[in-house]
């Protein structure tokens, strides 16, 4: 069994082997944030807070419900944290960027939800006026927390990605996850645009801070804490479907893959 000093030395060596990224996708994040801000403001000024919901919700109803459920659970905070098991030990700089971005994103999401406490579609519209999938949520609509989470996770990868094709794919995934919140009937389009905006800015700022304060990326306490929380979240995916029963098998696959990948990396790291 390695001593704490040996673990620390190995982690420091791993960090040294992955030089600081120049964040090649940082400009993409700022550009996407500008687009999201423009969409949010245009919707609000163009027709009010509820603008566009019924149009998008009715359009989404033409697609299978399971599709939207699978997409929307990808914005679950438990899923985002669980996925860190796949890269936490191999890419410590990426993990530290995600930790900082996640903290900033959570402050943004929870802070504005408490401040505005806006009513969600089920609290405003008649039940037969729109398509509702999954659990009913009535309060704390602004901004969309799932959209924030999606933008944080995808945004951190976009900032570090070197190929434009990967950045485009990640942007599309974040947009689809945000759109799914309208499809399942629990958020207004403005909520989604604002959520993607805040999550993207949190990702950009988190990556920027991680570059200038990289030391915690080599701290064992950070890695073991995140790994422990991620493992707990992975197990929880088997116990709670987040209100979307058709997505339960998908959550189980994510949990299994993350646990296997995480433990494999951990044991490989411990034997070096």
VEXDREN-2710 file (C-alpha; in Angstrom, 1 decimal):
% VEXDREN-2710
k/r/px/py/pz
1/UNK/0.0/0.0/0.0
2/UNK/1.4/3.4/-0.9
3/UNK/2.1/6.0/1.7
4/UNK/0.5/9.4/1.6
5/UNK/3.8/10.8/0.4
6/UNK/4.0/8.2/-2.4
7/UNK/0.5/9.0/-3.5
8/UNK/1.2/12.7/-3.5
9/UNK/4.4/12.2/-5.5
10/UNK/2.6/10.1/-8.1
11/UNK/-0.2/12.7/-8.4
12/UNK/2.4/15.5/-8.8
13/UNK/4.1/13.5/-11.5
14/UNK/0.8/12.9/-13.3
15/UNK/0.1/16.7/-13.1
16/UNK/3.6/17.5/-14.5
17/UNK/3.1/15.1/-17.4
18/UNK/0.0/17.1/-18.5
19/UNK/1.2/20.6/-19.1
20/UNK/-1.2/23.5/-18.6
21/UNK/-3.7/23.9/-21.5
22/UNK/-3.9/27.1/-23.4
23/UNK/-7.6/26.7/-23.4
24/UNK/-8.0/26.6/-27.2
25/UNK/-11.8/26.6/-26.9
26/UNK/-12.1/29.5/-24.5
27/UNK/-13.2/31.9/-27.3
28/UNK/-15.9/29.5/-28.3
29/UNK/-17.3/29.7/-24.8
30/UNK/-17.4/33.5/-24.8
31/UNK/-19.1/33.4/-28.2
32/UNK/-21.7/30.9/-27.1
33/UNK/-22.4/32.9/-24.0
34/UNK/-23.0/36.0/-26.1
35/UNK/-25.5/34.0/-28.2
36/UNK/-27.3/32.7/-25.1
37/UNK/-27.5/36.2/-23.7
38/UNK/-28.9/37.6/-26.9
39/UNK/-31.5/34.8/-27.1
40/UNK/-32.6/35.4/-23.5
41/UNK/-32.9/39.1/-23.9
42/UNK/-34.7/38.8/-27.3
43/UNK/-37.2/36.4/-25.9
44/UNK/-37.9/38.5/-22.8
45/UNK/-38.2/41.8/-24.7
46/UNK/-40.0/40.2/-27.7
47/UNK/-42.9/38.6/-25.9
48/UNK/-42.3/38.2/-22.2
49/UNK/-41.0/35.5/-19.9
50/UNK/-43.2/32.8/-21.3
51/UNK/-42.4/33.4/-24.9
52/UNK/-41.8/30.4/-27.2
53/UNK/-42.7/27.7/-24.7
54/UNK/-45.8/26.3/-26.2
55/UNK/-44.3/26.3/-29.7
56/UNK/-41.2/24.4/-28.7
57/UNK/-43.1/22.1/-26.3
58/UNK/-45.6/21.1/-28.9
59/UNK/-42.9/20.6/-31.5
60/UNK/-41.0/18.3/-29.1
61/UNK/-44.1/16.2/-28.4
62/UNK/-43.7/14.7/-31.9
63/UNK/-40.6/12.9/-30.7
64/UNK/-40.6/9.9/-28.3
65/UNK/-40.8/10.8/-24.6
66/UNK/-37.9/8.5/-23.8
67/UNK/-35.6/10.5/-26.0
68/UNK/-36.3/13.7/-24.0
69/UNK/-36.0/11.8/-20.7
70/UNK/-32.6/10.4/-21.7
71/UNK/-31.4/13.9/-22.7
72/UNK/-32.7/15.7/-19.7
73/UNK/-31.1/13.4/-17.1
74/UNK/-27.7/14.3/-18.7
75/UNK/-28.2/17.7/-17.0
76/UNK/-28.7/16.1/-13.6
77/UNK/-25.9/17.2/-11.3
78/UNK/-25.4/13.6/-10.1
79/UNK/-24.6/12.6/-13.7
80/UNK/-22.1/15.4/-14.2
81/UNK/-20.3/14.5/-10.9
82/UNK/-20.4/10.8/-11.7
83/UNK/-18.7/11.3/-15.0
84/UNK/-15.7/12.8/-13.3
85/UNK/-14.8/9.3/-12.3
86/UNK/-13.7/8.7/-15.9
87/UNK/-11.0/11.4/-15.9
88/UNK/-10.3/12.5/-12.3
89/UNK/-7.0/10.6/-11.8
90/UNK/-5.7/10.7/-15.4
91/UNK/-6.4/14.4/-16.0
92/UNK/-6.1/16.3/-12.7
93/UNK/-6.0/19.7/-14.4
94/UNK/-9.3/19.0/-16.1
95/UNK/-10.8/17.8/-12.8
96/UNK/-9.8/20.9/-11.0
97/UNK/-11.3/23.1/-13.8
98/UNK/-14.6/21.2/-13.4
99/UNK/-14.6/21.6/-9.6
100/UNK/-14.2/25.3/-9.8
101/UNK/-16.7/25.7/-12.7
102/UNK/-19.2/23.5/-10.8
103/UNK/-19.0/25.6/-7.7
104/UNK/-19.5/28.8/-9.7
105/UNK/-22.4/27.3/-11.7
106/UNK/-24.1/26.1/-8.5
107/UNK/-23.8/29.6/-6.9
108/UNK/-25.3/31.1/-10.1
109/UNK/-28.2/28.6/-10.4
110/UNK/-29.2/28.4/-6.8
111/UNK/-28.7/32.1/-6.1
112/UNK/-31.0/33.2/-8.9
113/UNK/-33.6/30.5/-8.2
114/UNK/-33.9/31.8/-4.7
115/UNK/-33.9/35.4/-5.8
116/UNK/-36.6/35.1/-8.4
117/UNK/-38.5/32.0/-7.4
118/UNK/-40.4/32.1/-10.7
119/UNK/-43.3/29.9/-11.5
120/UNK/-42.8/27.0/-13.8
121/UNK/-45.2/26.0/-16.7
122/UNK/-47.2/23.5/-14.5
123/UNK/-48.0/26.3/-12.1
124/UNK/-49.1/28.7/-14.9
125/UNK/-50.7/26.6/-17.7
126/UNK/-53.6/24.2/-17.7
127/UNK/-52.5/20.6/-17.7
128/UNK/-54.0/19.9/-21.1
129/UNK/-52.4/22.9/-22.7
130/UNK/-48.9/21.5/-22.9
131/UNK/-47.0/18.2/-22.9
132/UNK/-45.6/17.2/-19.4
133/UNK/-43.2/14.3/-19.1
134/UNK/-42.0/13.1/-15.7
135/UNK/-42.4/14.8/-12.3
136/UNK/-44.3/18.0/-11.8
137/UNK/-42.3/21.0/-10.7
138/UNK/-44.0/24.3/-9.9
139/UNK/-41.4/26.7/-8.4
140/UNK/-37.8/28.0/-8.8
141/UNK/-37.9/28.1/-12.6
142/UNK/-35.3/30.7/-13.4
143/UNK/-32.7/29.7/-14.5
144/UNK/-32.8/26.1/-15.6
145/UNK/-30.4/24.2/-13.3
146/UNK/-30.1/21.3/-15.8
147/UNK/-29.0/23.7/-18.5
148/UNK/-26.4/25.2/-16.1
149/UNK/-25.0/21.8/-15.3
150/UNK/-24.9/20.8/-19.0
151/UNK/-23.1/24.0/-20.0
152/UNK/-20.6/23.6/-17.1
153/UNK/-19.7/20.0/-18.0
154/UNK/-19.7/20.5/-21.8
155/UNK/-18.0/23.9/-21.4
156/UNK/-15.0/22.6/-19.5
157/UNK/-14.4/20.1/-22.2
158/UNK/-14.9/22.7/-24.9
159/UNK/-12.4/24.9/-23.3
160/UNK/-9.8/22.2/-23.4
161/UNK/-10.8/20.5/-26.7
162/UNK/-8.3/21.1/-29.6
163/UNK/-10.6/20.0/-32.5
164/UNK/-13.5/22.1/-33.6
165/UNK/-15.5/19.0/-34.4
166/UNK/-15.5/18.1/-30.7
167/UNK/-16.5/21.6/-29.7
168/UNK/-19.4/21.7/-32.1
169/UNK/-20.6/18.3/-30.8
170/UNK/-20.4/19.4/-27.2
171/UNK/-22.3/22.6/-27.9
172/UNK/-25.0/20.6/-29.6
173/UNK/-25.3/18.3/-26.6
174/UNK/-25.6/21.2/-24.2
175/UNK/-28.3/22.8/-26.4
176/UNK/-30.2/19.6/-26.7
177/UNK/-30.1/19.0/-22.9
178/UNK/-31.4/22.6/-22.4
179/UNK/-34.1/22.0/-25.0
180/UNK/-35.2/18.9/-23.2
181/UNK/-36.2/21.0/-20.2
182/UNK/-38.8/22.7/-22.4
183/UNK/-39.8/19.4/-24.0
184/UNK/-40.5/17.8/-20.6
185/UNK/-42.6/20.8/-19.7
186/UNK/-40.7/22.2/-16.6
187/UNK/-38.9/25.3/-17.9
188/UNK/-39.5/28.3/-20.1
189/UNK/-37.1/29.0/-23.0
190/UNK/-35.8/32.1/-21.2
191/UNK/-34.8/29.8/-18.3
192/UNK/-32.9/27.5/-20.6
193/UNK/-31.1/30.4/-22.4
194/UNK/-30.1/31.9/-19.0
195/UNK/-29.0/28.6/-17.7
196/UNK/-26.8/27.9/-20.7
197/UNK/-25.4/31.4/-20.4
198/UNK/-24.5/31.1/-16.7
199/UNK/-23.1/27.6/-17.1
200/UNK/-20.9/28.6/-20.0
201/UNK/-19.5/31.6/-18.2
202/UNK/-18.9/29.5/-15.1
203/UNK/-17.0/27.0/-17.2
204/UNK/-14.9/29.7/-18.8
205/UNK/-14.2/31.4/-15.4
206/UNK/-13.5/28.0/-13.7
207/UNK/-11.0/27.1/-16.4
208/UNK/-9.4/30.5/-16.2
209/UNK/-9.0/30.2/-12.4
210/UNK/-7.7/26.7/-12.6
211/UNK/-4.9/27.9/-14.9
212/UNK/-3.9/30.6/-12.4
213/UNK/-4.4/28.5/-9.3
214/UNK/-3.3/25.0/-10.3
215/UNK/-1.9/23.8/-7.0
216/UNK/-5.1/22.1/-5.7
217/UNK/-5.0/19.9/-8.8
218/UNK/-2.2/18.0/-7.1
219/UNK/-3.9/17.8/-3.7
220/UNK/-4.9/14.3/-2.7
221/UNK/-7.7/15.7/-0.6
222/UNK/-9.3/17.2/-3.6
223/UNK/-9.1/14.0/-5.6
224/UNK/-10.3/11.7/-2.9
225/UNK/-13.1/14.0/-1.9
226/UNK/-14.4/14.3/-5.5
227/UNK/-13.9/10.6/-6.2
228/UNK/-15.9/9.8/-3.0
229/UNK/-18.7/12.2/-3.9
230/UNK/-18.7/10.9/-7.5
231/UNK/-18.9/7.3/-6.4
232/UNK/-21.9/8.1/-4.1
233/UNK/-23.6/9.9/-7.0
234/UNK/-23.0/6.9/-9.3
235/UNK/-24.6/4.5/-6.7
236/UNK/-27.5/7.0/-6.3
237/UNK/-28.2/6.7/-10.0
238/UNK/-29.4/3.2/-9.4
239/UNK/-31.7/4.3/-6.6
240/UNK/-33.3/7.4/-8.0
241/UNK/-34.3/8.0/-11.6
242/UNK/-34.8/11.8/-11.0
243/UNK/-38.5/11.6/-11.9
244/UNK/-37.9/10.1/-15.4
245/UNK/-38.5/6.4/-15.2
246/UNK/-37.8/5.7/-18.9
247/UNK/-34.3/7.1/-18.4
248/UNK/-33.6/4.7/-15.5
249/UNK/-31.7/2.1/-17.7
250/UNK/-29.6/4.9/-19.2
251/UNK/-28.7/6.1/-15.7
252/UNK/-27.8/2.6/-14.7
253/UNK/-25.4/2.3/-17.7
254/UNK/-23.8/5.6/-16.8
255/UNK/-23.3/4.5/-13.2
256/UNK/-21.8/1.2/-14.1
257/UNK/-19.5/2.6/-16.8
258/UNK/-18.3/5.4/-14.4
259/UNK/-17.7/3.1/-11.5
260/UNK/-15.8/0.5/-13.6
261/UNK/-13.8/3.3/-15.3
262/UNK/-13.1/5.1/-12.1
263/UNK/-11.9/2.1/-10.2
264/UNK/-9.8/0.9/-13.1
265/UNK/-8.0/4.2/-13.2
266/UNK/-7.7/4.3/-9.5
267/UNK/-6.1/0.8/-9.3
268/UNK/-3.8/1.5/-12.3
269/UNK/-2.7/4.8/-10.6
270/UNK/-2.1/3.0/-7.2
271/UNK/0.2/0.4/-8.8
272/UNK/2.5/2.8/-10.6
END
